[in-house]
């Protein structure tokens, strides 16, 4: 065996057997916190370490795999609450944590659709937004204790790390509360028996699926839109079968926006696709242009009886220090001219949101996405009288 080959094998073995390291610092503002327990779990492994006087910790020689690192200490809420990590090939990760209560200036609560009511028996996605002392906003829904003042009117239920569900129980008004020992926020929510209005213009017989695969990380938003369109015309396909028509997504994630057209072609679904991006690299499409797209490509077509799938975005962009560039797709199935609300299937729910809300780029859903792109897919063959 040559010397070069022996060195190469030794390097390879050092990666395979030494593994990866994860280290970081836990702080309260700029002050290190000693005695914090860090737990590494995943890949059939669970290890714990404790921070020293300098607030630092290290997990050494970790095999490749998917893990999560969770800090804990009595009297503290840490941000991030938990940090997932994928280790590959001897890399070194630096993951820092901070005291939530001193890092953030305030928190606020909102529904991501902008709605202040939910129908009895239905769910409304709600979100908590934390504001750093420097003014930066970030999604913090999973870090807080949530409750409803009157659970006979509404209950708070788990949904995802980004949002919770306010589930209507019976008509009335309640106050939703979330927070830590230091930061608190409230939101008033009305529960109604009636969701639709007499003045709504609706495309009939195109409901969302009653359920969706909970194991899917991304929630299968594209699949649930396509499921509604296909089932409205008698094509009995499951969400999993629709996902299987694509080939660019990761296992458990559902379809991605860049494979929508290919999937529709495979399914033999006639469609019209609109993709609006920046006009020039230095000139962004303004809100008025986005409003024109919503009114001409979405609302006008829905009023003609044509369902339209279009992309939305969660704001703020950031969660666990990371941007969230992924689009969330909904299927427009109605409109109300008096309130200027678009009515749309959202996963397995039906929501309504004003055009103003979708173009103002405030918290919650917006049509102005991370890449300044708006996606619109019309289904002209499904036009109803």
Order of alpha helices (4+ residues) and beta strands (2+ residues): alpha-beta-beta-beta-beta-beta-beta-beta-beta-beta-beta-alpha-beta-beta-beta-beta-beta-beta-beta-beta-beta-beta-alpha-alpha-alpha-beta-alpha-alpha-beta-beta-beta-beta-beta-beta-alpha-beta-beta
